[in-house]
Amino acid sequence: MKISIENLSMTYPTGKRALQDISLKLESPNLIGLLGPNGAGKSTLMKLLVAGLLPTSGKIMLDDSPLLQDEKRLKGSLGYLPQSFGLYDELTVWQFLDYMAALKGISDSKDAIRKVIEATNLTEKRRSRIRTLSGGQRQRVGIAQALLGSPDLLIFDEPTVGLDPEERINFRNLFSQTARDKIVLLSTHIIEDVQSVCNQLIIINHGRVLFSGTPEELIALAQGHVGIIQLQAGQEVSSNHHITARVNTSQGVQCRIVSGDLPSFAQVVEPTLEDAYMYLIAGEGMEQ
């Protein structure tokens, strides 16, 4: 599968401009991390990709056909978990997934449900009513319904919210395995969820794409812009520098900073993915 986004813009009736002239290419197999602060335009982009919204201008191509002319094919090959996903509280986990399988037109629903229940570690809860589940367990049900039928395109909006650290690791591994022959788009605020598994990152802010490429390419952009400085009592960090970590030591406060122009006394260090993300977002490139 190949998705081409060409000069895409979206302005809501209120006048809010959510996306501005975005162009991207997404091809399988690929696990793509979609990053950006609140209000950056991530959810709008995902709604456009699932044909939940119509763009103001531009187009989305699914392989070589306009998305809106091939919507039936899209729905048949899509698994989607929006950030706010409604569950039928009086149904059991199995009943809910059976209902979702029927909506997707899955013929061998019993086998499909069993597979996603096992994949999301819900076997012991398959007969439990959804209203009795914890927040993390409900999130797993949402992930399970997206996986039903092994769709070619999977879009997850903040899928690991409410999951404990062990569950998050398990699901990162699951997303990685799933992406071996599919497109998996993972929108998140949690850098850890993308740094070890995604082979493409897209960073959006103020409705514009700031970066699209590999994690290694993003880190390379921040080379020479991350350093460690030691502060004595009463000293403050300049507003031109952005603190990503602060540690109290016997010599004072040690700060890790990201800056377009590091002070001469800073010890330059290798950037992390989080540093590189901050380098883009805090100053949108921090052009020197």
C-alpha positions as CSV (number, residue, x, y, z in Angstrom):
1,M,0.0,0.0,0.0
2,K,1.1,3.5,-0.8
3,I,-0.5,6.8,0.5
4,S,0.5,10.1,-1.1
5,I,-0.6,13.3,0.6
6,E,-0.3,16.3,-1.8
7,N,-0.5,19.9,-0.7
8,L,-3.1,19.1,1.9
9,S,-4.7,21.9,3.9
10,M,-7.6,21.9,6.4
11,T,-9.5,24.9,7.7
12,Y,-12.4,24.4,10.0
13,P,-15.7,26.4,9.7
14,T,-14.6,28.4,12.8
15,G,-11.7,29.7,10.8
16,K,-9.1,27.6,12.6
17,R,-6.4,26.5,10.1
18,A,-5.4,23.0,11.3
19,L,-3.1,21.9,8.5
20,Q,-1.2,24.0,6.0
21,D,0.0,22.7,2.7
22,I,1.2,19.3,3.9
23,S,2.8,16.8,1.5
24,L,3.9,13.3,2.7
25,K,4.5,9.8,1.3
26,L,3.6,6.7,3.4
27,E,4.5,3.2,2.0
28,S,4.3,-0.3,3.5
29,P,6.0,-1.9,5.2
30,N,6.5,1.0,7.7
31,L,6.0,1.9,11.3
32,I,5.6,5.7,11.4
33,G,5.7,7.8,14.5
34,L,3.5,11.0,14.3
35,L,4.7,13.5,16.9
36,G,3.8,17.0,17.8
37,P,2.4,19.1,20.7
38,N,-1.4,19.4,21.5
39,G,-3.1,21.3,18.7
40,A,-0.4,20.6,16.2
41,G,-2.8,19.1,13.7
42,K,-2.1,15.3,14.3
43,S,-5.7,14.3,15.0
44,T,-6.9,16.3,12.0
45,L,-4.4,14.6,9.7
46,M,-5.6,11.1,11.0
47,K,-9.2,12.0,10.5
48,L,-8.5,13.0,6.9
49,L,-6.6,9.8,6.3
50,V,-9.6,7.7,7.4
51,A,-12.0,9.9,5.3
52,G,-13.6,11.3,8.5
53,L,-13.1,14.8,7.2
54,L,-12.9,16.4,3.8
55,P,-9.8,18.6,3.2
56,T,-10.2,22.3,2.3
57,S,-7.6,21.8,-0.5
58,G,-5.1,19.2,-1.7
59,K,-5.6,15.5,-2.1
60,I,-4.8,12.1,-0.6
61,M,-4.1,9.2,-3.0
62,L,-4.5,5.6,-2.0
63,D,-2.0,3.8,-4.3
64,D,-3.0,5.5,-7.6
65,S,-6.6,6.4,-6.8
66,P,-8.0,9.5,-5.0
67,L,-8.9,8.4,-1.4
68,L,-12.5,9.7,-1.6
69,Q,-13.1,7.7,-4.8
70,D,-11.8,4.5,-3.2
71,E,-13.4,4.9,0.2
72,K,-14.9,1.4,0.2
73,R,-11.5,-0.1,-0.3
74,L,-10.1,2.1,2.5
75,K,-12.7,1.0,5.0
76,G,-12.0,-2.6,4.2
77,S,-8.3,-2.3,4.8
78,L,-8.3,0.1,7.8
79,G,-7.9,-0.4,11.5
80,Y,-8.4,2.9,13.5
81,L,-8.2,3.8,17.1
82,P,-9.1,7.4,17.7
83,Q,-8.1,9.2,20.9
84,S,-11.7,9.1,22.2
85,F,-13.2,5.7,21.3
86,G,-16.6,4.7,22.6
87,L,-17.2,1.2,24.0
88,Y,-20.5,-0.5,24.7
89,D,-20.2,-0.9,28.4
90,E,-22.9,-3.6,28.8
91,L,-21.3,-5.9,26.2
92,T,-18.5,-8.4,27.1
93,V,-15.2,-8.0,25.5
94,W,-15.9,-10.9,23.1
95,Q,-19.4,-9.6,22.3
96,F,-18.0,-6.1,21.5
97,L,-15.3,-7.5,19.2
98,D,-17.9,-9.8,17.5
99,Y,-20.0,-6.7,16.8
100,M,-17.0,-4.8,15.4
101,A,-16.0,-7.9,13.3
102,A,-19.6,-7.8,11.8
103,L,-19.2,-4.1,10.9
104,K,-16.0,-4.9,9.2
105,G,-17.5,-7.8,7.3
106,I,-15.1,-10.3,8.7
107,S,-16.3,-13.8,7.7
108,D,-14.3,-16.0,10.1
109,S,-15.0,-13.7,13.1
110,K,-14.3,-16.3,15.8
111,D,-10.7,-17.0,14.8
112,A,-10.1,-13.3,14.1
113,I,-11.4,-12.3,17.6
114,R,-9.4,-15.0,19.3
115,K,-6.2,-13.8,17.6
116,V,-6.6,-10.1,18.7
117,I,-7.7,-11.1,22.2
118,E,-4.5,-13.1,22.6
119,A,-2.4,-10.4,21.0
120,T,-3.7,-7.7,23.4
121,N,-3.5,-10.0,26.5
122,L,-7.3,-10.0,27.1
123,T,-7.9,-13.7,27.3
124,E,-8.8,-13.7,31.0
125,K,-11.2,-10.7,30.4
126,R,-12.9,-12.0,27.2
127,R,-16.2,-12.7,29.1
128,S,-16.0,-9.6,31.3
129,R,-18.4,-6.7,30.7
130,I,-16.6,-3.7,29.4
131,R,-17.9,-1.5,32.3
132,T,-16.0,-3.6,34.7
133,L,-12.6,-3.1,33.0
134,S,-9.8,-0.7,34.1
135,G,-8.8,2.2,31.9
136,G,-5.8,0.3,30.6
137,Q,-7.9,-2.8,29.9
138,R,-10.4,-0.7,28.0
139,Q,-7.5,0.8,26.0
140,R,-6.4,-2.7,25.1
141,V,-10.0,-3.5,23.8
142,G,-9.7,-0.4,21.6
143,I,-6.4,-1.7,20.2
144,A,-7.9,-5.1,19.7
145,Q,-10.8,-3.8,17.5
146,A,-8.3,-1.9,15.3
147,L,-6.3,-5.1,14.8
148,L,-9.4,-7.1,13.7
149,G,-9.1,-8.6,10.3
150,S,-5.3,-7.8,9.9
151,P,-5.9,-4.5,8.0
152,D,-3.2,-3.1,5.7
153,L,-3.4,0.3,7.3
154,L,-3.5,0.8,11.1
155,I,-3.8,4.2,12.6
156,F,-3.5,4.6,16.4
157,D,-4.1,7.9,18.2
158,E,-2.3,7.8,21.6
159,P,-2.7,4.0,21.9
160,T,-0.6,3.6,25.1
161,V,-2.4,6.1,27.3
162,G,-3.4,4.4,30.5
163,L,-1.1,1.4,30.0
164,D,1.5,0.5,32.6
165,P,5.2,0.5,31.5
166,E,5.3,-3.3,30.9
167,E,2.1,-3.1,28.7
168,R,3.6,-0.2,26.8
169,I,6.7,-2.3,26.0
170,N,4.5,-5.2,24.9
171,F,2.4,-3.1,22.6
172,R,5.5,-1.4,21.1
173,N,6.7,-4.9,20.2
174,L,3.3,-5.8,18.8
175,F,3.1,-2.7,16.6
176,S,6.6,-3.4,15.4
177,Q,5.7,-7.0,14.4
178,T,2.4,-5.8,12.8
179,A,4.3,-3.3,10.6
180,R,6.4,-6.0,8.9
181,D,3.9,-6.0,6.0
182,K,1.6,-3.0,6.7
183,I,1.6,0.7,7.3
184,V,1.2,1.4,11.0
185,L,0.8,5.1,12.0
186,L,1.4,5.8,15.7
187,S,0.5,9.2,17.1
188,T,1.9,9.8,20.5
189,H,3.4,12.3,23.0
190,I,5.6,9.6,24.4
191,I,9.0,9.6,22.7
192,E,9.9,6.2,24.2
193,D,7.0,4.7,22.2
194,V,8.6,5.6,18.9
195,Q,12.4,5.8,19.4
196,S,13.0,2.0,19.5
197,V,10.5,0.8,16.9
198,C,9.6,3.5,14.3
199,N,11.6,3.7,11.1
200,Q,10.0,6.9,10.0
201,L,9.1,10.0,12.1
202,I,6.8,12.8,11.1
203,I,6.8,15.9,13.3
204,I,4.0,18.4,13.0
205,N,3.6,21.8,14.7
206,H,1.2,24.7,13.9
207,G,-0.3,22.6,11.1
208,R,3.0,22.3,9.2
209,V,5.4,19.4,8.8
210,L,8.7,20.3,10.4
211,F,10.4,16.9,9.7
212,S,9.8,13.6,7.9
213,G,12.6,11.1,7.9
214,T,14.4,8.5,10.0
215,P,15.1,8.8,13.8
216,E,18.8,8.9,12.9
217,E,18.3,11.8,10.5
218,L,16.3,13.7,13.2
219,I,19.1,13.2,15.8
220,A,21.7,14.4,13.2
221,L,19.9,17.7,12.9
222,A,20.5,18.4,16.6
223,Q,24.2,17.5,16.6
224,G,26.2,20.4,18.2
225,H,23.0,21.8,19.8
226,V,22.8,19.8,23.0
227,G,25.1,20.4,26.0
228,I,25.6,20.1,29.7
229,I,26.1,23.2,31.9
230,Q,26.7,23.6,35.6
231,L,24.9,26.3,37.5
232,Q,25.9,27.8,40.8
233,A,23.5,29.1,43.4
234,G,21.5,32.0,42.0
235,Q,22.4,31.4,38.4
236,E,19.7,31.0,35.8
237,V,19.6,29.5,32.3
238,S,19.2,32.0,29.5
239,S,15.8,32.0,27.8
240,N,17.5,31.2,24.6
241,H,18.3,27.8,25.9
242,H,15.8,25.0,26.6
243,I,16.3,22.7,29.6
244,T,15.5,19.1,28.9
245,A,16.9,17.7,32.3
246,R,18.0,19.1,35.6
247,V,20.0,17.3,38.2
248,N,21.1,18.5,41.7
249,T,24.8,17.7,42.4
250,S,27.3,18.6,45.1
251,Q,28.7,21.3,42.8
252,G,25.4,22.8,42.0
253,V,22.6,22.2,39.5
254,Q,23.6,20.4,36.3
255,C,21.4,21.2,33.3
256,R,21.0,19.5,29.9
257,I,20.1,22.2,27.4
258,V,19.1,22.4,23.8
259,S,20.0,25.6,22.0
260,G,20.5,27.0,18.5
261,D,23.7,28.5,19.9
262,L,25.3,26.7,22.9
263,P,27.3,28.8,25.3
264,S,31.1,28.4,25.0
265,F,31.3,26.8,28.5
266,A,28.8,24.0,27.7
267,Q,30.0,20.4,27.4
268,V,28.6,19.3,24.0
269,V,27.0,15.9,24.2
270,E,25.3,13.4,21.8
271,P,21.6,14.3,21.3
272,T,18.8,11.9,22.2
273,L,15.7,11.6,20.1
274,E,13.9,13.7,22.8
275,D,16.6,16.4,22.5
276,A,16.2,16.5,18.7
277,Y,12.4,16.7,19.1
278,M,12.7,19.6,21.4
279,Y,15.2,21.2,19.1
280,L,12.6,21.3,16.4
281,I,9.5,22.1,18.5
282,A,10.9,24.7,20.9
283,G,12.3,26.9,18.2
284,E,10.9,25.2,15.0
285,G,14.5,24.6,14.0
286,M,16.1,27.2,16.2
287,E,17.8,28.8,13.2
288,Q,21.0,30.4,14.1
